[in-house]
Amino acid sequence: MLAAGTVVLGTVSLATGNKWSQSVNTIVSDAIPSINVIYRMQLTVKDIRSEMLNPIAADSPQEMASAEGRIEALGNQFRQQLFEYEKFISDAQYRTLYEGHMPAYRQVQQAWLPLRELSVANRTEECFQIFRSQIRPLRWLEKRLSDHVEMNLKRSDAAAAAVLSNVEMSRVGTLAALILSLLAGGLFA
């Protein structure tokens, strides 16, 4: 009987350990890395916004070309991060959000074109005014990315709650199996 109790105790421990592993794996292999990539994308978009002001304020064609080169490099960085994020897509809701990021970025690029032309024409004040009022696609992209981070955080919180639940279930199950095996051992001794 003691052997049967030991088998039950081992089975309960293995089953709950497997649930722990699955819940922790969800956090470690999905939620945390995807939050990291989306957060870096947010920072890149903020850098793009800041960098877009530099060609407008540039005093020389060289400064303007340098700033535009940095904008292009940041755009490439954003696309690379978006590509990197694709590895972490785990369901249709994430896929829908992911598929909307690049079109949103293209709208930012389209909004930049008239600003760039005004900047090249040295119409700085007009360019600043338009930048403040017309760069909504950039704010929209930032909002999309913030929403995406929020969704990932909720998923991570749910997985952490599942880990805590599994830990508690493991404690109760192990304690119950231990008590049963002790009682059974005491009765048959």
Phi, psi and chi 1 to 4 in degrees:
 res  aa     phi    psi   chi1   chi2   chi3   chi4
   1 MET       -  -37.6 -173.1   49.9  111.7      -
   2 LEU   -62.9  -37.0 -168.9   55.8      -      -
   3 ALA   -64.6  -40.4      -      -      -      -
   4 ALA   -64.2  -40.9      -      -      -      -
   5 GLY   -63.1  -39.3      -      -      -      -
   6 THR   -65.4  -40.8  -56.3      -      -      -
   7 VAL   -62.8  -45.0  169.1      -      -      -
   8 VAL   -61.6  -44.7  168.8      -      -      -
   9 LEU   -61.0  -44.5 -178.2   60.6      -      -
  10 GLY   -63.6  -40.8      -      -      -      -
  11 THR   -63.9  -45.3  -57.1      -      -      -
  12 VAL   -60.5  -44.6  168.1      -      -      -
  13 SER   -63.3  -43.6  -64.3      -      -      -
  14 LEU   -65.6  -42.3  -73.2  173.7      -      -
  15 ALA   -64.3  -46.0      -      -      -      -
  16 THR   -71.9  -33.0   55.7      -      -      -
  17 GLY   -62.5  -37.7      -      -      -      -
  18 ASN   -65.3  -40.7 -174.4   40.7      -      -
  19 LYS   -64.8  -39.9  -74.5 -175.7  179.5 -177.1
  20 TRP   -58.7  -48.0  -75.8    6.4      -      -
  21 SER   -58.3  -44.4  176.7      -      -      -
  22 GLN   -63.5  -43.2  -69.9  170.5  -10.8      -
  23 SER   -66.9  -43.8  -61.8      -      -      -
  24 VAL   -66.0  -38.6  169.0      -      -      -
  25 ASN   -61.4  -38.4 -171.3   44.6      -      -
  26 THR   -60.0  -41.7  -61.1      -      -      -
  27 ILE   -70.3  -49.4  -64.5  170.3      -      -
  28 VAL   -74.1  -39.5  172.1      -      -      -
  29 SER   -96.8  -11.5   67.7      -      -      -
  30 ASP  -122.7  -65.4 -178.6   31.0      -      -
  31 ALA   -64.4  -52.5      -      -      -      -
  32 ILE   -65.0  -49.5  -68.2  173.3      -      -
  33 PRO   -63.1  -37.2  -20.8   30.6      -      -
  34 SER   -70.4  -36.0   63.3      -      -      -
  35 ILE   -62.6  -41.8  -70.6  170.2      -      -
  36 ASN   -59.4  -47.8  177.3   41.7      -      -
  37 VAL   -66.5  -44.7  173.6      -      -      -
  38 ILE   -63.9  -39.6  -67.0  -68.5      -      -
  39 TYR   -62.4  -43.2 -179.4   69.5      -      -
  40 ARG   -63.6  -36.0  -73.4 -176.1  -45.5  172.3
  41 MET   -62.8  -42.2  -71.9  168.8   62.4      -
  42 GLN   -58.6  -45.8  -80.2 -176.9  -57.8      -
  43 LEU   -62.9  -39.2  -67.0  175.8      -      -
  44 THR   -63.6  -42.5  -59.7      -      -      -
  45 VAL   -63.8  -39.4  168.6      -      -      -
  46 LYS   -64.8  -38.8  -71.6  177.6 -168.0 -118.8
  47 ASP   -64.1  -38.8  -71.7  -15.2      -      -
  48 ILE   -61.8  -44.7  -70.3  169.9      -      -
  49 ARG   -59.6  -46.9 -178.5 -157.3  -52.9 -146.0
  50 SER   -63.0  -42.8  -63.0      -      -      -
  51 GLU   -67.6  -27.9 -162.0   60.6   50.5      -
  52 MET   -64.7  -21.9  -77.2  178.9  165.5      -
  53 LEU   -76.6  -25.1  -66.6  170.7      -      -
  54 ASN   -64.8  -45.0  -71.0  -27.1      -      -
  55 PRO   -65.3  -31.0  -16.5   24.3      -      -
  56 ILE   -65.3  -39.8  -63.5  170.1      -      -
  57 ALA   -90.4   -2.1      -      -      -      -
  58 ALA   -62.9  141.9      -      -      -      -
  59 ASP   -95.1  -15.8  -67.6  -32.0      -      -
  60 SER  -137.9  159.3   70.2      -      -      -
  61 PRO   -60.7  -31.4  -22.0   30.3      -      -
  62 GLN   -67.5  -43.2  -67.0   82.6    9.5      -
  63 GLU   -62.8  -41.0  -73.0  177.6    4.3      -
  64 MET   -63.4  -45.4 -172.3  176.9  -65.8      -
  65 ALA   -63.9  -39.5      -      -      -      -
  66 SER   -63.7  -44.9  175.1      -      -      -
  67 ALA   -65.0  -40.4      -      -      -      -
  68 GLU   -65.5  -34.9  -72.9  179.5   -1.1      -
  69 GLY   -63.6  -39.6      -      -      -      -
  70 ARG   -67.8  -37.5  -71.1 -171.0  -58.4  -90.4
  71 ILE   -62.3  -43.8  -68.4  169.0      -      -
  72 GLU   -63.5  -41.7 -178.2   61.5   31.5      -
  73 ALA   -63.3  -41.0      -      -      -      -
  74 LEU   -66.8  -36.2  -73.2  167.2      -      -
  75 GLY   -62.1  -41.9      -      -      -      -
  76 ASN   -64.2  -39.6  -69.6  -22.5      -      -
  77 GLN   -62.3  -43.1 -177.8  178.0  -32.3      -
  78 PHE   -60.8  -46.0  176.6   80.2      -      -
  79 ARG   -62.5  -39.5  -74.4 -173.6  -73.6  -82.5
  80 GLN   -64.4  -42.0  178.3   61.0   36.5      -
  81 GLN   -65.3  -38.7  -70.2  164.8  -22.2      -
  82 LEU   -62.9  -42.8 -167.1   60.6      -      -
  83 PHE   -62.2  -42.1  176.7   74.7      -      -
  84 GLU   -63.0  -38.1 -176.8 -178.3  -17.3      -
  85 TYR   -65.7  -30.4  178.1   75.8      -      -
  86 GLU   -55.1  -28.1 -171.4  173.6   18.1      -
  87 LYS   -63.6  -22.5  -66.0 -177.2  -86.8 -173.6
  88 PHE   -99.8    3.7  -58.3  109.7      -      -
  89 ILE   -71.0  124.0  -63.8  172.5      -      -
  90 SER  -121.4   -6.5   57.3      -      -      -
  91 ASP  -157.8  176.1   62.6   26.8      -      -
  92 ALA   -64.7  -34.9      -      -      -      -
  93 GLN   -64.8  -43.1 -172.3  177.3   18.4      -
  94 TYR   -65.1  -39.8  -80.2   96.9      -      -
  95 ARG   -61.3  -42.7  172.5   67.8   55.8 -169.8
  96 THR   -62.0  -46.1  -59.9      -      -      -
  97 LEU   -62.1  -47.1  -84.7  172.1      -      -
  98 TYR   -56.8  -46.8  167.1   80.4      -      -
  99 GLU   -67.3  -17.4  -71.1  174.6  -11.7      -
 100 GLY   -88.0  -14.1      -      -      -      -
 101 HIS   -69.1  -44.6  -66.6  -34.5      -      -
 102 MET   -67.6  -44.3 -164.2   60.4 -159.7      -
 103 PRO   -59.2  -35.6  -26.0   34.0      -      -
 104 ALA   -65.3  -40.2      -      -      -      -
 105 TYR   -66.3  -38.8  178.6   70.4      -      -
 106 ARG   -61.9  -35.7  -75.2 -169.2 -163.3  106.3
 107 GLN   -65.4  -36.0  -72.7  179.9   -6.0      -
 108 VAL   -61.8  -45.5  168.9      -      -      -
 109 GLN   -61.4  -40.7  -70.0  176.2  -50.7      -
 110 GLN   -66.1  -37.9  -69.5  -59.9  -45.7      -
 111 ALA   -67.5  -26.8      -      -      -      -
 112 TRP   -75.2  -31.1  169.9 -115.4      -      -
 113 LEU   -55.7  -50.5  -67.8  176.5      -      -
 114 PRO   -65.2  -32.0    4.2   -7.0      -      -
 115 LEU   -65.9  -40.7  -66.0  171.1      -      -
 116 ARG   -62.2  -43.6 -175.6 -175.2  176.7  -76.2
 117 GLU   -62.4  -41.8  -69.4  172.8   14.1      -
 118 LEU   -65.0  -38.5  -71.6  172.6      -      -
 119 SER   -65.0  -44.1 -179.8      -      -      -
 120 VAL   -61.6  -35.7  168.5      -      -      -
 121 ALA   -78.7    3.3      -      -      -      -
 122 ASN    62.3   33.6 -152.2   17.2      -      -
 123 ARG  -100.2   65.4  -65.7  166.2   53.1 -171.2
 124 THR   -61.0  -49.9  -54.7      -      -      -
 125 GLU   -62.3  -44.4 -172.4   57.6   38.6      -
 126 GLU   -62.2  -39.2 -174.3  179.9   -7.7      -
 127 CYS   -64.5  -44.4 -165.1      -      -      -
 128 PHE   -60.5  -42.1  -85.7  125.4      -      -
 129 GLN   -61.9  -45.0  -67.2  -62.7  -33.0      -
 130 ILE   -67.1  -39.8  -67.4  173.2      -      -
 131 PHE   -57.0  -46.7 -179.6   82.6      -      -
 132 ARG   -63.3  -35.4  -75.4 -172.7 -151.1  115.6
 133 SER   -98.0  -26.8   64.5      -      -      -
 134 GLN  -108.2    1.3  -61.4  -64.1  -37.9      -
 135 ILE   -92.0   33.1 -154.4   66.7      -      -
 136 ARG   -57.6  -38.0  -74.8 -170.5 -176.6  100.0
 137 PRO   -56.3  -32.0  -26.4   35.1      -      -
 138 LEU   -68.0  -42.6 -167.3   54.9      -      -
 139 ARG   -65.1  -38.0  -70.9 -174.0 -167.3  109.0
 140 TRP   -64.1  -42.5 -176.6   61.2      -      -
 141 LEU   -63.7  -42.8  178.8   57.5      -      -
 142 GLU   -60.2  -40.6  -71.7  173.1  -19.9      -
 143 LYS   -64.6  -44.0  170.7   86.5  170.2   88.8
 144 ARG   -58.0  -45.4  -73.6 -177.2   59.5   80.1
 145 LEU   -66.7  -38.5  -68.0  169.9      -      -
 146 SER   -62.9  -42.5  -68.5      -      -      -
 147 ASP   -62.4  -38.1  -69.6  -13.5      -      -
 148 HIS   -65.2  -43.8 -152.7  141.6      -      -
 149 VAL   -61.1  -44.1  167.2      -      -      -
 150 GLU   -59.5  -42.4 -173.0   64.4   31.3      -
 151 MET   -63.7  -41.8 -170.9  172.5   79.2      -
 152 ASN   -65.1  -38.7  -81.4  -28.8      -      -
 153 LEU   -63.8  -40.3  -73.1  172.7      -      -
 154 LYS   -63.0  -41.5  -74.1  178.9 -176.4  175.2
 155 ARG   -64.4  -40.7 -179.9  171.0  -78.4 -177.3
 156 SER   -64.3  -42.3  178.6      -      -      -
 157 ASP   -62.2  -40.6  -71.3  -14.0      -      -
 158 ALA   -64.4  -40.5      -      -      -      -
 159 ALA   -67.4  -38.0      -      -      -      -
 160 ALA   -65.4  -39.8      -      -      -      -
 161 ALA   -63.4  -37.5      -      -      -      -
 162 ALA   -65.2  -38.7      -      -      -      -
 163 VAL   -61.7  -47.2  167.6      -      -      -
 164 LEU   -61.3  -40.9  -67.9  175.0      -      -
 165 SER   -63.0  -43.6  172.7      -      -      -
 166 ASN   -65.6  -35.4  -70.8  -26.0      -      -
 167 VAL   -63.7  -46.4  165.6      -      -      -
 168 GLU   -63.7  -42.4 -169.1   57.4   34.6      -
 169 MET   -63.4  -37.6 -172.8  171.1   49.8      -
 170 SER   -65.0  -43.0  175.5      -      -      -
 171 ARG   -60.2  -48.8  -74.5 -179.5 -176.3  156.4
 172 VAL   -64.1  -46.0  170.1      -      -      -
 173 GLY   -64.1  -42.3      -      -      -      -
 174 THR   -65.9  -43.6  -57.9      -      -      -
 175 LEU   -62.3  -43.5 -176.3   60.5      -      -
 176 ALA   -63.3  -43.6      -      -      -      -
 177 ALA   -66.1  -38.1      -      -      -      -
 178 LEU   -65.4  -44.5 -176.8   59.6      -      -
 179 ILE   -62.5  -44.4  -71.1  169.8      -      -
 180 LEU   -61.5  -42.5  -75.9  173.7      -      -
 181 SER   -69.0  -36.1   67.2      -      -      -
 182 LEU   -66.3  -43.1  -72.5  173.7      -      -
 183 LEU   -63.5  -44.9  -72.2  174.6      -      -
 184 ALA   -64.7  -41.1      -      -      -      -
 185 GLY   -63.6  -39.4      -      -      -      -
 186 GLY   -68.6  -36.9      -      -      -      -
 187 LEU   -71.7  -33.8  -72.0  175.0      -      -
 188 PHE   -95.9    2.5  -66.4  107.5      -      -
 189 ALA   -83.3      -      -      -      -      -
